[in-house]
Amino acid sequence: MRIELGGAFADLLNEQGKGSGDNEMGYVERTIGFRTRKLDDRDLRLVTEIVGGTTRWRRYLDHLILSLCHDESTFRNMEPLLLQILRIGFYEIVKLEMPAYAVVDENVKLAKAALRLGAGNMVNALLRKLVVLKESNSLPVPKVGGDNRQQARALAIIHSHPVWMVRRWISYIGYEEAIKLMTWNNTDPCFSIRANIGKGFTRADLVTELETLKVPYELSEHLDDFVRIRTGMQIVDPKPGESIIDCCAAPGGKTLFMASCLNGQGSICAIDINKGRLRILEETAKKHEVDHIVTTLNADLCALVNDDDMKADKVLLDAPCSGLGVLSKRAYLRWNRRSEDMEQLTNLQDALLDSASTLVKPGGVLVYSTCSIDPQENEERIAAFLLRHQEYRVDSVDKYVSSSFVTVGGFYSSNPVKHSLDGAFAARLLRSS
Ligand SMILES: C[S@@+](CC[C@H](N)C(=O)[O-])C[C@H]1O[C@@H](n2cnc3c(N)ncnc32)[C@H](O)[C@@H]1O
């Protein structure tokens, strides 16, 4: 409920070290009114899986719940907490295939304790109906047919995405690829770790460490220092002695990667409009002992146009974007985005690109990146930028990444369906004068 109504993040439940698990359980206690026992690691993982899963599968679960209600108004007028309990129960039975008797028992108890006896009876009735349908293999599935809009509506339910996203993808990448992309978005996300070679910690060391901790891992096929990582940031190609500006830097993943490449020589100015996120970057830079080469600036990039004291050899603009390439990791994001956001975002991306371009020294490099797979935020932004700025030209990324990530236009593009990696984009631009 905190994700849906209060904008909380599903993945914070995992960060037991920072006490977020405790925070969330504190919230349960304050709002629902009963104390939960302290969760061990296994329980926390299950809670995280259930929160992530019910968030991702919300549209599909609601379709099932609605189909089993007496009438539409029962569903539409359902109180939020009761609906949430039903989503959890439905998800546990349909997607996690947990034993039906335990799911019914637990969720009925939950509804009675958190709401009232009648709510427990309703959960009991709907979950039992669901179990019967599931056991007879007759769960209601919308039929994919009719015109484009009707097809998109059915697919949006089956794969649990907003209709506007489904329509957009069908028009950009076609029906089959759109389904593959949604399937990827619904899989468990895969996180990656970088070996800090700047501090003499190699990938072999990292692998030994992970094996000792019994953490399952996969070596990145494309980068030597990473264990499953989103590629792309090596396109800046930072070299010792260079000055770099990281324009939208917080919380700092890319700043730290670049800092480790500088071997203590050179400088990075990390700019971000968000003070809190920039503070995280400062703390991490200290922890990684690169704070002597990383300085921070809390500012709106758009206000830094043509600042003569601030010019760098290389400028990275990792722009705010829709995040449409990372929907598997950010379970809640698909429901927060609206198609109208795209225009606002692309206007901001244009403005940030214009400002960032003034911070590059003549002969320097500007890298624009997003974690989106949407052409409107990627290729189209660069095409529009090049029309406004004839002093820039594209430098193909083929010297920096393996050819399977290089587009015909010379840009970097990773795609969940093609590479089994997060979707991302980057363009490397050279400034002539
Ligand atoms: C995609 S995130 C950057 C992630 C970061 N590069 C990393 O690797 O951790 C985009 C960042 O842009 C920042 N931002 C948005 N508008 C900005 C502006 N006008 N000026 C400076 N930063 C801005 C946001 O606060 C956010 O931290």
The ligand as an SDF file (V2000), in Angstrom:
LIG
                    3D

 27 29  0  0  0  0  0  0  0  0999 V2000
   19.3730    8.7500  -13.9450 C   0  0  0  0  0  0  0  0  0  0  0  0
   19.6630    9.6080  -12.4880 S   0  0  0  0  0  0  0  0  0  0  0  0
   21.4170    9.6400  -12.4260 C   0  0  0  0  0  0  0  0  0  0  0  0
   22.0560    8.3510  -11.9320 C   0  0  0  0  0  0  0  0  0  0  0  0
   23.5500    8.5200  -11.7220 C   0  0  0  0  0  0  0  0  0  0  0  0
   24.2200    8.9270  -12.9340 N   0  0  0  0  0  0  0  0  0  0  0  0
   24.1810    7.2360  -11.2120 C   0  0  0  0  0  0  0  0  0  0  0  0
   24.8850    6.5560  -11.9240 O   0  0  0  0  0  0  0  0  0  0  0  0
   23.9810    6.9420  -10.0230 O   0  0  0  0  0  0  0  0  0  0  0  0
   19.2710   11.2480  -12.9480 C   0  0  0  0  0  0  0  0  0  0  0  0
   19.6770   12.3230  -11.9390 C   0  0  0  0  0  0  0  0  0  0  0  0
   19.4220   13.5790  -12.5460 O   0  0  0  0  0  0  0  0  0  0  0  0
   19.1800   14.5170  -11.5230 C   0  0  0  0  0  0  0  0  0  0  0  0
   18.6070   15.7360  -12.1370 N   0  0  0  0  0  0  0  0  0  0  0  0
   17.3630   15.8780  -12.6430 C   0  0  0  0  0  0  0  0  0  0  0  0
   17.2080   17.1380  -13.1140 N   0  0  0  0  0  0  0  0  0  0  0  0
   18.3890   17.7940  -12.9180 C   0  0  0  0  0  0  0  0  0  0  0  0
   18.8450   19.1180  -13.1810 C   0  0  0  0  0  0  0  0  0  0  0  0
   18.0510   20.0210  -13.7570 N   0  0  0  0  0  0  0  0  0  0  0  0
   20.1020   19.4280  -12.8350 N   0  0  0  0  0  0  0  0  0  0  0  0
   20.9200   18.5290  -12.2320 C   0  0  0  0  0  0  0  0  0  0  0  0
   20.5230   17.2470  -11.9480 N   0  0  0  0  0  0  0  0  0  0  0  0
   19.2890   16.9000  -12.2840 C   0  0  0  0  0  0  0  0  0  0  0  0
   18.2700   13.7430  -10.5880 C   0  0  0  0  0  0  0  0  0  0  0  0
   18.3010   14.3020   -9.2900 O   0  0  0  0  0  0  0  0  0  0  0  0
   18.8810   12.3300  -10.6440 C   0  0  0  0  0  0  0  0  0  0  0  0
   19.7520   12.1240   -9.5580 O   0  0  0  0  0  0  0  0  0  0  0  0
  1  2  1  0
  2  3  1  0
  2 10  1  0
  3  4  1  0
  4  5  1  0
  5  6  1  0
  5  7  1  0
  7  8  2  0
  7  9  1  0
 10 11  1  0
 11 12  1  0
 11 26  1  0
 12 13  1  0
 13 14  1  0
 13 24  1  0
 14 15  1  0
 14 23  1  0
 15 16  2  0
 16 17  1  0
 17 18  1  0
 17 23  2  0
 18 19  1  0
 18 20  2  0
 20 21  1  0
 21 22  2  0
 22 23  1  0
 24 25  1  0
 24 26  1  0
 26 27  1  0
M  CHG  2   2   1   9  -1
M  END
$$$$
